[in-house]
């Protein structure tokens, strides 16, 4: 996993980051669909890995692979892409039963959620459930939001976190940083957005007025993302490895219902 993060983060442009992900998927004997969208500076390519189940209903798990111009984009969001690669390996080795799983590496999130919007623009790509991972890079606590606080997806996340003894803080959508979960929710899909950070980051974000939060100041996470400090050295793979089973178990719980 550390090698995956390093390979993605070491790549400068979005196309190079995409190639690093493709190399990891090839090593798993997985061939993704390349989903091109947009034109000019707003063009991009999503990578879509589909693992078929008995049913056509889909659980989508996504993470964006593009980054801003400064830093390495390791915390935001190469680490989450490495988590997707780990999940693909886990479900390839031990497949889900009922649901078809779709893992999507979104492009151009930083320009306005363009990749996720393009992917969810047609009804043929409308999943039953959706999970978005952004800033799943370090820490001992999960920070999450849900389109349906009492829904099956939120309950599955909380149960899986409790089983793994990892605290999870669920907040309203308007108290959670923006990311591709917003595209999923706008499409009418039951969704959770999940981050892995320090407890102090969550407390700092929730303790401040949303209007005062900005990259470069405040909780530690905000001093990293979208800054030159967002480097591989800030990623804690051992903490990520402890939290990945929460996401896997959440999916398997839904699949078993």
N, C-alpha and C positions, 0 to 999 in steps of 0.2 A: 504493500500500500504506500509506504514511504517513497518507493521507487516511482510509482505512478504519479504521485503528487509532484515529485521533483522533475519528472519528464515533462509534465504538462506546464509547470510553472517556469521551466527553463526556456520554453518556446515563446518567442516575442509576439507574433501576430496570431489572430484567431485561426488562420489556416494551419499554422504550425502546431498550435495547441490541439486542433482537431486531428492532425496526423499522429500526435503522441497518443491520443485516446484510441485511434484506429489501430495503432501498433499493439496496445494492450488488449484490445478486443480480438485481434487476430491470434494472439497468444492463447486466448480462450477458445479458439475455433468458432468465433462468432462473427458473422458478417452483417453489419448494420445497413439499414436503408439510409441513403443520403437524401435529405429532404431540403431542396433549395427553395429560397423565398426572397422576395424583395428585389430591388434594383439599386444600382449605384452604391453609394456609401451605406445604404440601409439594407443591402443584400446580405444574406447569410446562408448557412447550411446547418440544419439540425441533423443529429445522428440518432436513428431510431432502431433500437434492438427489441425484437418481439420474440417472446418465449410462449408458444401456444399452450393453452389449457384445453380442457374438455369443452368449455363454453367460449363464445365469442365476446362475452363481456370482459372489459379491460380494467385492470388496475394500472394506472400510469404512475411512474416514479421518475421525476425529472430533476435536473440540476443544470445550471448554465455554465458553459465553459469559456465564454469570452471574458475579457478583463478591461479595466480602464488603462489609460496610457502610462500611468506611473506604477511602480512596484512590480511584483511578479504575479499578482493575482493568485497567490497560493491559498490564503485564507478565504478569499473571495474570487474564485470559487473552485480552484483546482482540487482542493481537499474533498469537496462534495462530489466531484466527478470521480475521484478515486473510490469513494464510498459506493457510487453506482456500479463501478467495475467489480467491486467486491460482492455486491448483491447479485449481479449477473452471474458471477462464478458460483455463488451459493445456490441460486435457483436453477442453474444449469445442472449442477451436481445432484440436487434434490428438488425436482420440479414441483411447482404448485399443482393443485388438482383441478379445480373448477375454472378459475379465472385465467384468462390470457394476460400475461404481464408485458407491459410495454415500458422500456427504460429509454428516456429521451434526454440526450445531451443538447440543451438549447443554446443557440447562438444569439448574439445581439440583445441579451437581457439589459446590458448597460445603456443601450440606446433607446430603451423604452419597452422592454419585454417583447421585442419584435418576434423572436423565434417561437416563444410559447403562444403568442397571439396567432401566428401563422399556423401553428400545428393544430390549434383548437378552433380554427375558423370554420372548418367544415364539420358537419354532423357525423361524418364517417370516422372522425378522429375523437368522438366524444366518449370518454371513459366513464365507467360507473363510479370509480373513486380516483382521486389524484393526490399524490404526495410530492411536495417540493422541498428539496434540500438546498439551503443556501447558508454559507458560513458554518458548515458542519466540520469544524477544524481543530478544536481544542476545548478543554474544559470538562467539568464534572457534572454539568446540568444541561438539560434540554429546555429550550425556549421554543414555544410553539403557538400557533394560532389555528383556528378551525372555522370553516364556513358554517358548521353545525355543532355547537358545543355539546349537545347530547346525542350526536350521531354515532353510528357504528365505528367510523374511522377514528374519531377522537377518543372514544371509549377503548378501542383496541390499542391505541398509542399509550394511553394512561395505564392500562393493564400490563402491557409489555414493559413499560418503564418501571413499574412497581416490581415486576418479577425480576428485573435485572438490577434492582435497587439503585436506580438512577433517578434523581428528582426531575420532574417536569413541571414547568410553569406554563399554563395555558392562558392566553390573553385574547382580548377582542382584537379583531382585525385592525382597527384604527390605532392600536397600541403596539403593533408589530411592524418592523421595517418592511418596506415594499420589495417585492420580488415576483417571480413567475407564478406564485400561488394566486396572485391577483387575476391573472389570465384564466386560470383554472376555475376560480370562483365566479368570474364574470360569465363563463360559459355554462354556469348552472350546475357545476360538478361538485359533489361533496369532497372537500379538500382539507388537507392539513399542510401547513408550512412548518418546517422543523429546522432549528439551528442547534449546534452544540457549542456552548460557550461556558465561561466561568459564571458562578452564581453572582459575583460582584458586577459582572456586565449586565445581567438581567436586572439586578437591583438598581443600578445606575440609570438604565434606560427607563425603567418604570418610575423611578423617583424624580425624573426631570420632565419638564414640559416638552411635548413633542416639537414645539416650534423652536426650542433651543438646541435640539440635537443636531449635530453636524459632524462630518468626518474631520478628524484631526484634533478633537478635544472631547473631554468627558470620559465615559467608561473606556476601558482598555480596547475593546473591540473597535470603537470609533477612532482610536488613534492608529489603527492598523488599516482598515479597509479604505480603499481609494487614496492611499498614501504610499510613499516610497518604502514604508516599513512593512508592507504586506509581502513578506518573503517566506520562503520555505522554512526558515529558522523559527517561525512563529507557529508552525503546525506541530501538533503533538499526536503522532500516529498511535501511540499506546492508548491514549484516551479515546480516540476515534474508534479503535478496535473494540473497546469495552462498550461503546454505545451503538455500534452497528447492529448487534443482535436485537436491539429494541425495534429498529425499523424492520428487520427481517421478520420478527415475531408478530409485529403489527399486521404485516401483509399475510402471513400464514393464518392468523386469527380470522381475518376477513375471508380468506379462501375457504376456511373450514365451516363457515356459517351456512 
